[in-house]
Amino acid sequence: MNNNFFIEYGYELTDIQVQKFDDFYRLLEEWNYKIDITKIVEPEEVYIKHFLDSLLITKSGVIEKNQNIIDIGTGGGFPGIPLKIYNDSLNFVLLDSLKKRINFLDVVVEKLNLDNVVPLHGRAEEAARKEGIRESFDIATSRAVAPMQTLLEYCLPFVKVGGYFIAMKGPNYKEELKISKSAIKLLGGMLDRVIEYELPNNLGKRSLIIIKKIKATPYRFPRSGGKPKSKPLN
Ligand SMILES: C[S@@+](CC[C@H](N)C(=O)[O-])C[C@H]1O[C@@H](n2cnc3c(N)ncnc32)[C@H](O)[C@@H]1O
């Protein structure tokens, strides 16, 4: 895809950035056979459902220069890698519990020459208990990882007071959000707003659920033993 694709959707990129997206696409194509990163393989769909969708997180209005961002359950690097290509001033930790995906991201970081991007192998509920990483990020992002109540317990502990957690969800977020109200409060968050949007070419509706961190998360969260998933907060 050339720059016209990005310009059409309001993202004007340099030739180097366009080349990085192209290189990322090729690496995805090459590694997908080995490690099953994504079911989406056709170029236009990859560019819209993965690259553009990741960039649309900038519409949240809370991403600023030089922030520290953790992308939880990043998989093949979404939304983290496209955001880094778009805004090189951002610093990323890309966390995933599958080692083979982290190995892939190590290659992406090297080949695309991305500074200040650290792929990290681990489970969110364990990493979030570690000093130096807990409550140390301006922003946490997560796409397609878990239902909202579980996701909140995975993600909010990483965010500094005053920062934001952005959950990238589909169009049917309302029920999930409704049953997550007490979890948001318990973990120190407050619903800031929800942004609904539609991908081009009828490729689907999406939403950004933006949670502001207003108080420190009590140290008992995230709970151990798989509880955020088996017994979600309610
Ligand atoms: C469906 S994939 C989504 C990947 C990527 N965010 C995307 O939108 O394409 C979910 C990813 O979350 C990771 N994951 C699931 N539970 C996790 C946890 N507790 N901690 C860290 N990563 C987790 C999985 O290994 C997987 O790579």
The ligand as an ORCA input file, in Angstrom:
! r2SCAN-3c Opt
* xyz 0 1
  C      -6.653    -12.887     20.265
  S      -5.003    -12.441     20.596
  C      -5.044    -10.701     20.257
  C      -3.704    -10.181     19.896
  C      -3.632     -8.690     19.518
  N      -3.901     -7.828     20.668
  C      -4.570     -8.378     18.380
  O      -5.531     -7.626     18.597
  O      -4.347     -8.882     17.278
  C      -4.893    -12.469     22.372
  C      -3.459    -12.443     22.874
  O      -3.475    -12.240     24.288
  C      -2.496    -13.057     24.885
  N      -2.920    -13.252     26.285
  C      -4.051    -13.869     26.734
  N      -4.111    -13.837     28.067
  C      -2.997    -13.169     28.491
  C      -2.484    -12.814     29.782
  N      -3.123    -13.155     30.902
  N      -1.330    -12.121     29.843
  C      -0.655    -11.795     28.710
  N      -1.084    -12.122     27.473
  C      -2.238    -12.795     27.357
  C      -2.484    -14.320     24.024
  O      -1.257    -15.035     24.125
  C      -2.702    -13.750     22.632
  O      -1.494    -13.487     21.954
*
